[in-house]
Every structure is written in structure tokens, then in C-alpha cells.
């Protein structure tokens, strides 16, 4: 027996909603090429800069191992259909999906940063707010949507949703040891604020023509203020380490390791499954209602019903350990002897995230045609295919504005920012004041 059209629409829309989450780590890769970038120490703490005050710094990144192209397929007339359409064979959808469809994000908002140079040493102080979030959806869920449950019950596992907001206090120290070598490090105190973890070990689905019944074995954990914790819900430590060498005039070599460490989260609420959740599709949906806001409202409503089945209760407390997304960077750039304002080079990066390790290599170019304008761009290849990045730095008096974006090739659905291909996408913006 196959699922009804209504339930097919619901599961298909849920899949596309997950893909839409991928609009985009810690470092700003293009900052390695930009000249006089005040916060190059975020890429490598060994960079020794000049006195500055940061007014705002935002880094946002997101990675996914599937894109909308895995769910949408073109018909002969040019229209698009979901993988649930009879036109699409099961070997294509969900046959080509990975066993677990994953999405991870890291948002870093720099609330305050101050750096000053004293002799050969460079000191930095920062206060940041960071958000880590992710979702993991099993391939089996899409197999159910495509093939139905038959006459029995299907078991689906490995569904996970987590998010966490924490404060980061950081002190950095970089030192020029001699004419060609500098070293540096940053120590970070991590203070978890609010977070949650929804982990389903087994999901049981039974479909009929009228409704889909969902039962599951899972747990929900959420932070609380119990136990005398008025604002923070745990603690952690992390560090950045770096080395910068200039063995020849105009040549710079960089090596850095970022976010080595993690934190303990204190969860004061826990919930477990207490009964089945049933829905009968969206029989009244019209094509006019299939927009981002309507879809969001419908899914949030169903999500609240599902969470009501969990029924969280207050606990004495439970501690869980969470690693940060560790990042390793290699960089090389060379200023052209015939025109020092032009530099070429290469970077390499490895990023460890939960279930989604990522690597890439890029060739980059930087040109600083005017004292107040610096432009850089790069092309490369990574885990998800070809990648590119661009950035600019503009100086207006003592103010400096920096921004950049990284993305992969393959494009997005017009006006939706929904990535068609698996991707690692990031955006950075900063405003600082030269002291």
C-alpha cells in the first residue's frame, strides 16, 4: 500500500523545508589575503596587527550534504516535480540520497573586540555570541514517502535536532619572535546559555489512506535555570594556535588550528515519548499557499503537536559534552616584486563537524589598487565540488568595512536561496575603527 497524495505532499514539503535551511565556521578565509585586515588573528592568532576597536563582526556558515537538486527533478515540459512523482524511479529518489541527510550551521556574532600592539606583542580581547545548530534526517524517511509502509510498520532511526547559544570570552596573544617568524594563541572561555537536543533513536510509522501514525523512542533535553544557574548552563574551554613565517621578502606562510576544545551543557529538562502522534495530511492546501511563510506556519504547528507528545519534565540535571567545530588552515601568499599591491597564493582548510567533515583548497588573488580599497577573490575545489569566494575591505577615515562571501557552484532556486547542490556557504561582515 502507498501513502496518500496528501501525506506525500507533507513529507515532500518537509524534505524541501530541510533543504531550505541551507541558506550557509569560525574563520574568514579571505581575511588571509586582505592587507591590514584588523581581525586576521581570527584566521591565525600569530598575525601581529595594529591597534583597533571592532564595532561589529558577523561570521555565518552552513554546510549540507544534500541540496534541492536531490529532491526536485525536471519534466520534459520544463516543469519541476518532487522525487515522489511516478516519473522519478526509486533508484534515483531516494536511491541516490546519503544514508543520513545532514545540515550543520555556525553563527558567530562579535559583540566587542579590542586589539593593541606593544612592542613585538599583539594583544586582543573579544566577547562573542555563538550559535551552533544542526539536523540529521535518515534516508529511510524518504523511502517511506516514496514506497509507502505496506501493510505493516516501518522503523526509522538516526533523527537528531540540536541547537545551542553560548557566550565566548577570548584573549589572544601574538608575538613577533624575529624578522621572519611569529607565533600566537587564543584562550577561550565558553559559557553555554540556552540549548536543546532532540534525539530519536527509533521512529515507527504506520500509514493508511486516511492518516499517518508516528510513534518513536526518543529523548528531548533542554536547558533550565535550576540549580542556582541564573544565566549560564555549563562551561567549557577552547584554544586557537598559530604560526606565521616570512622566509623570503614578499612570501608569507601560515598554519593555524582553531576551536580546539568544547563545553559541558547542563540540561535541566528531559522528555521522552509518551504516545503516538497522528496527522491526516493537508487536504486543504492550494498552490497559492505553498510559499515560505505558509509552509513555515504549517510545519511549526505540526512540530508543536509532535513535541507535545514528548512532555518534558524537570530533572535534577544532566551533563552532556559537546565539541566545537575544529578547523585547520594552511595558507601561502606572495607579493609580486614588480607590483607589491598585487599578491597571489593558496589556502587549504579542514573542518571537523558532527557527521560532516569538510575539506577544500583554493587559489587566490588580492589587489590593493588604492590605499583605501582592497579586493580579493579565489577559486578552488572541496568536499562538495568547486568553490569560490570574494571579499572587499574599504577604509573610510579611521573606519574600516570588510565583507565577503563563500559558496559553491551550482546555484540556487531563484528568489528562494535554496541551494541546488551539497554545499558549504558562508558570509562575513565587519566594521572596525583604527586607533
Secondary structure by P-SEA (a helix, b strand, c coil): ccccaaaaaaaaaaaaaaaaccccccccccccccccccccccccccccccbbbbcbbbbbbbbbccccccccccccccccccccccccccccccccccccccccbbbbbbcbbbbbbcccbbbbbbbbbbbbcbbbbbaaaaaaaacccccbbbbbcbbbbbcccbbbbbbbbbbbccccccccbbbbbbbbccbbbbbbcbbbbbbcccbbbbbbbbbbbbbcccccccccccccccccccccccccccbbbbbbccccbbbbbbbcbbbcccbbbbbccccccccccccaaaaaaaaaaaaaaaaaaaccccccbbbbbbbcbbbbbbbcccccccccccccccccbbbbcccbbbbbccccccccccccbbbbbbccccccccccccbbbbbcccbbbbbcccccccccccccccccccccccccccccccc
